[in-house]
Amino acid sequence: MGEKEILKPEKVFTDKTGTGDSAIFNAQWYPDVTAVILRTGGTAHEVKLQGSLDATNWVDVSTAITGDHKSVTGEWYLYWRIVIVSNDGTINAWIGCGGA
């Protein structure tokens, strides 16, 4: 059985406080996407993972993510981002993909 291809994960938030949109990650049509969210300090955060075909019009793929990661399979979006809805700490986050 051959190994699946992956793209190198990219850090999309570095020491982010407050709310906002992350840098855009280009998944190049890989079907398995994982977001890793690490909060330090504070007590709670809520983020959502969004996908887009044109990097302008975004749809929610996963919402109310309060833990440290979220994996999505079978969603075919070229572009991905993390949106911080609420955050009382400092967030670092990465997005990676693979599965081809």
N, C-alpha and C positions, 0 to 999 in steps of 0.2 A: 504494500500500500504506500503510495507516494505521500510526501509531506505537502501540506497545504501552504499556499503562498500567503505572505502577510506584507503589509506596509509598516514601516517603522512608526511606532506611536509618537505623537506630537504633544508637547505640553501646551495647553490652550489657556490656562490661567496660572499666573505666578503671584502668590501672596495677595490674592484679591480679597478686599474687604467690601462689604456692601453687596449690591446686586448688579446685574448687567449681563451682557452677551459675551461669550468667549470668542477667541480667534476662530476662524473657519478652518475646518479640517476637510481635505479633499480625499474621499475614500476610493476614488477611481473605480466605482461600481463593485467593490468587494462587498459580499452579502452579510458578513458577520462583523458587527461593530461593538466595541466595548468602551465605555467611559469610566474612568476612575476619578473619584472625587475625594480628596482628603481635606478635612477641616481640622484646623488646630485652634484651640481656644473656643470660647463660646459654648453654647449648649445645643444649638440646632441649626440646620440649614434645609432648604428645599430647592431642588434644581429640576429642570426638565431637559430632555434630549430632543433636539429638533433636526429634521432633515429637509433638504431642498434640492431641486433639480437645477436651479439657476442662481443660487446664492443670494436671492432677493426675496423670494416668496417661501416662507418657512411653515412647516407643519409639525405639530407635536407628535413625537413618536413614543416617548415615555414621559410621564408627568409625575410629579410628587415624589421624586427620588430623594430620600432622606438618608440613605446609607452611603457606603463608600464606593459602590460601583453599580453599573447597569450594563448588561449585555443584550444586544438585539440581533436576531437572525432573520434573514429573509426580507429585509426592508431595503429596497434598492434606490437609495438616494446618493447622488454624487457628492453633495456637501453636507456636513454635519456641524453642529455647534451645541454648546451647553449654555443654558440660560439660568442664571441664579435668580430665583424668585424671592428667597429670603435667606439671610445669613447673618449670624451674630459673631462670627469668628473670622478666620483667614483661610481662604480656599486655594489649593493647588489642584489642578485637574489635567488629565491627559485623555486623548481619544486615539484609539488604534483600531485596525481592521484587518481582516484576512478572509480566508475561506475559499479562494478561487482554486 
